[in-house]
């Protein structure tokens, strides 16, 4: 669903830029009333505008007129579901920060700001429910909700994110065999080629202790657990044989892959430089490359540096 990927990319880009703007204006002279106007106006324009665009440019062409459900829980070895968790986690995080900046109290920031992304994605799922070839996916909704409340729950109980949901990508080389589905350019491959995506839970075990270490390196160094899948040319199975340039048939085994690595919590880097602090916060959604162990059916593999 090319149009949806493009719109979601624009939404996340907007939230990324908004986060940078908010971080740079924490101590300016704008009052809370003005901030609320800025936040509500920009958010309303982006969300309603994108939903209107999706309905007219994409869903209207596939509208069945009858709401129906669609079970895609086995597709892509659940990589798309993990992607939903990640997207909603990021939406909630950025919107909660935005609501705090605008002067809303903690409860309002959690309940309203934290759930705006979930409401937006629910609208998309409902439009899917009326579309030929898709449908309302309970798997997507559960994943959306999990991502939202992974973020909200931590903010409620810890007043911070102790467990960060992060992302990394490296080209799999498989998009060339089905570019319509997996992408025909690097930006589209990042969004659509699940073979090249890895999702991570990044956390510092010491952060759960009452007495945190004073050593900055120990505070910012995280343990990271990753998940990816490989060998997928289609959603549920590989529909056709693949031949390389020599005419030999390539056999692709679809498999899940698990990872153990280290990471850096960029928000724990101490700096008084405002721009750097902003950038560290904004880019903390991406996993830092580190030596990594991979575990899969095909065996254990060590990467000196895994992206």
C-alpha positions as CSV (number, residue, x, y, z in Angstrom):
1,X,0.0,0.0,0.0
2,X,2.4,2.6,-1.4
3,X,0.2,5.7,-0.5
4,X,-0.1,4.7,3.1
5,X,3.6,4.2,3.5
6,X,4.2,7.6,2.0
7,X,1.7,9.3,4.3
8,X,3.0,7.6,7.4
9,X,6.5,8.7,6.4
10,X,5.3,12.3,6.2
11,X,3.5,12.0,9.6
12,X,6.6,10.7,11.3
13,X,8.7,13.4,9.6
14,X,6.3,16.0,10.8
15,X,6.5,14.7,14.4
16,X,10.3,14.5,14.1
17,X,10.5,18.1,13.0
18,X,8.0,19.1,15.7
19,X,10.1,17.4,18.3
20,X,13.2,19.3,17.2
21,X,11.2,22.6,17.3
22,X,9.8,21.9,20.7
23,X,13.2,21.1,22.2
24,X,14.7,24.3,20.8
25,X,11.9,26.4,22.2
26,X,11.7,25.2,25.7
27,X,12.9,28.4,27.2
28,X,11.5,31.0,24.7
29,X,8.9,33.6,25.4
30,X,5.9,31.9,23.8
31,X,3.1,31.5,26.4
32,X,1.2,28.3,26.9
33,X,-1.9,29.6,25.2
34,X,0.0,30.3,22.0
35,X,1.7,27.0,22.2
36,X,-1.6,25.1,22.4
37,X,-2.9,27.0,19.4
38,X,0.3,26.1,17.4
39,X,0.1,22.4,18.5
40,X,-3.6,22.0,17.9
41,X,-3.7,23.7,14.6
42,X,-0.7,22.0,13.1
43,X,-1.7,18.5,14.4
44,X,-5.3,19.0,13.1
45,X,-4.1,20.0,9.7
46,X,-1.7,17.2,9.3
47,X,-3.9,14.4,10.6
48,X,-7.2,15.4,8.9
49,X,-5.4,16.4,5.7
50,X,-3.5,13.1,5.4
51,X,-6.7,11.1,6.2
52,X,-8.6,13.0,3.5
53,X,-5.8,12.4,1.0
54,X,-5.7,8.7,1.8
55,X,-9.4,8.4,1.3
56,X,-9.5,10.2,-2.0
57,X,-6.2,9.1,-3.5
58,X,-6.2,5.5,-2.4
59,X,-9.1,4.0,-0.5
60,X,-11.8,5.4,-2.8
61,X,-10.5,3.2,-5.6
62,X,-10.8,0.1,-3.5
63,X,-14.0,0.8,-1.5
64,X,-16.3,-2.2,-1.2
65,X,-19.0,-0.5,0.7
66,X,-19.1,-3.3,3.2
67,X,-17.0,-3.5,6.4
68,X,-15.1,-6.7,6.8
69,X,-12.2,-8.3,8.7
70,X,-8.9,-9.6,7.4
71,X,-6.6,-12.0,9.2
72,X,-3.0,-11.2,8.1
73,X,-1.3,-12.3,11.4
74,X,0.9,-14.9,9.7
75,X,2.2,-12.6,7.0
76,X,5.8,-11.5,6.9
77,X,6.7,-13.6,9.9
78,X,5.0,-10.8,12.0
79,X,7.5,-8.2,10.9
80,X,4.7,-5.9,9.8
81,X,3.1,-6.2,13.3
82,X,6.3,-5.3,15.0
83,X,6.5,-2.3,12.7
84,X,3.0,-1.2,13.9
85,X,4.3,-1.4,17.5
86,X,7.3,0.7,16.6
87,X,5.2,3.4,14.7
88,X,2.7,3.8,17.5
89,X,5.4,3.9,20.1
90,X,7.1,6.8,18.3
91,X,3.8,8.6,17.6
92,X,2.9,8.5,21.3
93,X,6.3,9.6,22.4
94,X,6.4,12.7,20.2
95,X,2.9,13.7,20.9
96,X,3.3,13.4,24.7
97,X,6.4,15.6,24.4
98,X,4.4,18.1,22.3
99,X,1.5,18.2,24.9
100,X,4.0,18.8,27.7
101,X,5.6,21.6,25.7
102,X,2.2,23.2,25.2
103,X,1.5,23.3,28.9
104,X,-0.8,20.4,29.4
105,X,-0.4,18.5,32.7
106,X,0.9,15.0,32.9
107,X,-2.5,13.3,32.9
108,X,-3.6,15.2,29.8
109,X,-0.3,14.6,28.0
110,X,-0.6,10.8,28.7
111,X,-4.3,10.3,28.0
112,X,-4.8,12.8,25.1
113,X,-1.3,13.2,23.6
114,X,-0.3,9.6,24.0
115,X,-3.5,8.3,22.4
116,X,-3.7,10.6,19.4
117,X,-1.4,8.3,17.3
118,X,-3.6,5.3,18.2
119,X,-6.7,7.1,17.2
120,X,-5.1,8.1,13.9
121,X,-4.0,4.5,13.1
122,X,-7.5,3.2,14.1
123,X,-9.0,5.5,11.4
124,X,-6.7,3.9,8.9
125,X,-7.6,0.4,10.1
126,X,-11.3,1.3,9.7
127,X,-10.7,2.5,6.1
128,X,-8.9,-0.8,5.5
129,X,-12.1,-2.5,6.7
130,X,-14.0,-1.1,3.8
131,X,-11.3,-1.8,1.2
132,X,-11.2,-4.7,-1.3
133,X,-8.1,-6.8,-0.9
134,X,-7.6,-5.8,2.8
135,X,-9.8,-5.5,5.8
136,X,-9.9,-4.5,9.4
137,X,-7.0,-6.4,11.1
138,X,-7.2,-7.2,14.8
139,X,-3.5,-8.1,14.7
140,X,-2.7,-4.6,13.5
141,X,-4.9,-3.0,16.2
142,X,-3.4,-5.1,19.0
143,X,0.1,-4.1,17.7
144,X,-0.9,-0.4,17.5
145,X,-2.3,-0.6,21.1
146,X,0.8,-2.4,22.4
147,X,3.1,0.3,21.0
148,X,1.0,3.1,22.4
149,X,0.9,1.7,25.9
150,X,4.5,0.6,26.0
151,X,5.2,4.3,25.7
152,X,2.4,5.7,27.9
153,X,2.9,3.0,30.6
154,X,6.6,3.8,31.1
155,X,5.9,7.6,31.2
156,X,3.2,7.0,33.8
157,X,5.2,4.7,36.1
158,X,8.8,6.0,35.5
159,X,8.4,9.5,34.2
160,X,10.8,8.5,31.4
161,X,11.4,5.8,28.8
162,X,13.6,3.1,30.3
163,X,12.9,0.7,27.5
164,X,13.3,2.3,24.1
165,X,11.9,0.8,20.9
166,X,14.4,1.3,18.1
167,X,14.9,0.6,14.4
168,X,17.8,-0.2,12.1
169,X,18.0,-1.1,8.4
170,X,20.5,-2.5,5.9
171,X,19.6,-3.5,2.3
172,X,18.8,-7.1,2.1
173,X,19.4,-7.5,-1.6
174,X,16.0,-9.2,-2.1
175,X,13.9,-6.1,-3.1
176,X,15.2,-6.5,-6.7
177,X,13.3,-9.8,-7.0
178,X,9.9,-8.2,-6.2
179,X,10.3,-4.4,-6.4
180,X,6.6,-3.7,-6.6
181,X,6.2,-5.2,-3.1
182,X,9.5,-4.6,-1.5
183,X,10.5,-1.2,-3.0
184,X,12.4,0.0,-6.0
185,X,14.5,2.6,-4.3
186,X,16.4,2.9,-1.0
187,X,13.7,5.1,0.7
188,X,11.0,2.7,-0.3
189,X,13.0,-0.3,0.7
190,X,13.5,1.2,4.2
191,X,9.7,1.4,4.5
192,X,8.6,-1.8,2.7
193,X,11.4,-4.4,2.6
194,X,10.9,-6.3,5.9
195,X,14.0,-8.4,5.1
196,X,16.2,-5.4,5.8
197,X,14.5,-4.1,8.9
198,X,15.4,-4.9,12.5
199,X,13.5,-3.8,15.5
200,X,15.1,-3.5,18.9
201,X,14.2,-3.2,22.6
202,X,17.0,-1.1,24.1
203,X,17.4,-0.7,27.8
204,X,19.9,-0.3,30.6
205,X,19.3,-2.9,33.4
206,X,21.0,-0.6,35.9
207,X,18.3,2.1,35.3
208,X,15.8,-0.1,37.2
209,X,18.0,0.1,40.3
210,X,17.3,2.6,43.1
211,X,20.9,3.7,43.2
212,X,22.0,4.4,39.7
213,X,25.7,4.4,38.9
214,X,27.4,7.8,38.7
215,X,29.6,6.7,35.8
216,X,28.2,8.3,32.6
217,X,29.3,5.4,30.3
218,X,27.4,2.9,32.4
219,X,24.3,5.1,32.4
220,X,24.3,5.5,28.6
221,X,25.3,2.0,27.6
222,X,22.3,-0.2,26.8
223,X,21.6,-3.9,26.3
224,X,19.7,-4.4,23.0
225,X,17.5,-7.3,22.0
226,X,16.5,-7.4,18.3
227,X,14.2,-9.2,16.0
228,X,14.1,-9.5,12.2
229,X,13.2,-12.0,9.5
230,X,14.7,-12.9,6.1
231,X,14.0,-14.7,2.9
232,X,10.5,-13.2,2.3
233,X,9.6,-12.3,-1.3
234,X,5.9,-12.5,-0.6
235,X,3.7,-12.0,2.5
236,X,2.9,-15.6,3.3
237,X,5.1,-17.5,1.0
238,X,7.5,-17.0,-1.9
239,X,5.3,-17.2,-5.0
240,X,8.0,-17.8,-7.6
241,X,11.5,-19.2,-8.2
242,X,14.4,-16.8,-8.2
243,X,17.3,-17.1,-10.6
244,X,20.6,-15.3,-10.4
245,X,22.5,-13.9,-13.4
246,X,24.0,-17.4,-14.1
247,X,20.6,-18.9,-14.4
248,X,20.9,-20.9,-11.1
249,X,17.8,-21.1,-8.9
250,X,18.2,-19.4,-5.6
251,X,16.5,-21.1,-2.7
252,X,15.3,-18.7,0.0
253,X,14.4,-20.1,3.4
254,X,12.1,-17.9,5.4
255,X,13.4,-17.6,8.9
256,X,13.1,-15.5,12.1
257,X,16.3,-14.0,13.4
258,X,17.0,-12.8,17.0
259,X,19.9,-10.6,18.1
260,X,21.9,-9.6,21.2
261,X,23.8,-6.4,21.0
262,X,24.7,-3.2,22.8
263,X,23.4,0.3,22.2
264,X,23.7,3.9,23.3
265,X,20.9,5.9,25.0
266,X,21.6,9.2,23.3
267,X,19.4,11.0,25.8
268,X,21.8,10.1,28.6
269,X,24.7,12.0,27.0
270,X,25.4,15.0,29.1
271,X,25.7,18.2,27.1
272,X,24.8,21.9,27.6
273,X,24.7,22.4,23.9
274,X,21.0,23.0,23.0
275,X,21.2,21.8,19.4
276,X,23.1,18.6,20.3
277,X,20.7,17.8,23.1
278,X,17.8,18.2,20.6
279,X,19.4,16.0,18.0
280,X,20.3,13.3,20.6
281,X,16.7,13.2,21.7
282,X,15.3,13.1,18.2
283,X,17.6,10.4,16.9
284,X,17.2,8.1,19.8
285,X,14.6,6.1,17.8
286,X,17.5,4.6,15.8
287,X,19.8,1.8,17.0
288,X,23.5,2.6,17.1
289,X,25.6,0.0,15.2
290,X,27.5,-2.4,17.5
291,X,29.0,-5.9,17.4
292,X,26.1,-8.3,17.4
293,X,25.2,-11.9,17.8
294,X,22.5,-13.4,15.6
295,X,20.5,-16.5,16.5
296,X,18.5,-18.3,13.9
297,X,17.6,-21.8,12.6
298,X,20.6,-21.5,10.2
299,X,22.9,-21.1,13.2
300,X,24.7,-18.5,15.2
301,X,26.5,-15.7,13.5
302,X,28.7,-12.8,14.7
303,X,28.7,-9.4,13.1
304,X,31.6,-7.1,13.9
305,X,29.2,-4.2,13.3
306,X,25.5,-4.7,12.7
307,X,23.3,-2.0,11.1
